[in-house]
Amino acid sequence: MNIIKTKRAYESASEDDGFRVYIDKLWPRGLSHETFHYDLWEKGIAPSTELREWFHEDPDNRWEGFREKYTDELKNSPIFADFRKLLTPHSVITLLYSSHDELHNNAIVVKEMLVNK
């Protein structure tokens, strides 16, 4: 069984992060390639541009809709299916995201999908 965590990309890496996966489409603003530590950048499972932009227009009122639509995107994504398999050998996985909102972001949805299979 995997332990899956979420963490902002701007937080320092730690040994207990395990396998670090950045799951946003865009590079985290202000971080350099030398200072941002990750094992895998999986852009292919990031929310579609249309969904991301729709959510950011009104995040306070669109979280549940975003969550449902993004879950559907992941369910229908062959990249996400391959991503799940790739994570199998890792006992601890940290999903890295750029959002300022620690409770309403794509990593929360990805974690739910991985845990609930």
N, C-alpha and C positions, 0 to 999 in steps of 0.2 A: 504494500500500500504506500502511495506517495503522500508526502506532506506538501501541500501547496500553499504558498504565501503570496501576498501582494505587497508591493513596495514602490514608492515613488522613485523614479530614475535619479532624482536629485539627492536622494539619501545615500550615504556612504555604503559601499559594499562591506559585507561581513562574512566571516567564515561559515556561519550558520545559514547563509542564503542558499547554499547548495548550487544547483544548476540555475543560472540567472538568464531569463529570457525577456528580451525587450519586445513588447507586442504592439507598439504603435507604428503607424505608417510613416510619420515624420520624425526626423532626428530631434532629440530633446534640445530645445533652445538654450543656448548658453553653455552647453557641455561640450568638451572637446573629446576627440577620439582617444586621447591619451588618459583622460581622467574618468571617463564613463566605462565601467567594467561590466561586460555581459558575455555570456557564452554563446548566445544565439540571438539574432535579430530576426523575428518572424513577422515581417510586414504583411504577409499573405492572410493573416487571421485578424488584422485590424478591421474595424468597422468600415463599411464603404464610405466614400467621401460624402455621398448624398445623405447617408444616415448620420454621420458625424456632424455635418453642417446643420441638419434639421434639429438634432439634439441641442447643439450649442446656441440656437436661436432662443430657446426657452428651457434651460436645464431644470429649473425648479418644477416645471409642470410636465415635462416630457420624459422623466426618468423611466417610468413603467413602460411607456411605449417604446423607448429606446431599448430597454432590456428585452422586451418581447421580439422586436424586429432584429436585434443583433443576435439573439438566440437562434432565430430562424436562419439568419445568414450563416452562422456557424454550423448548424445542423446540415445545411446544404452545401457545405464547403469540403471538397476533397482535400484541400490543403489542411484543414483542421483535423480531418481523420488521420492524415499522415503525421501531423503534429502530435496527436495523442500517442501514437505508436512510438514516436521519437522520445517521448518523455518516460516511457515505461521503465528503462533501466535506472532512472534517477530517483533516489529515495526522497530528496528534498528539492523542490522547485520553487523559485521565486519569480513571479510574473512582475515585470517592471513596466511602469506606465508614466506618462508625463503630466497628466491632469493634476490640477491643484486640489480637486475634490476627492478626498480619500474614500468617500462612501458611494459615490456615483460616477463610476468610470468603467471602461471596457475590461479592465483586469478583473473586476468583481464578477462580470458576466462570464468571462473565460474560466475563472476559478469554479463558478457554479457548474458550468458545463463539464469540467474535468472531474469534479467531485461526484456529481450525480450521474455521470456516464449515461 
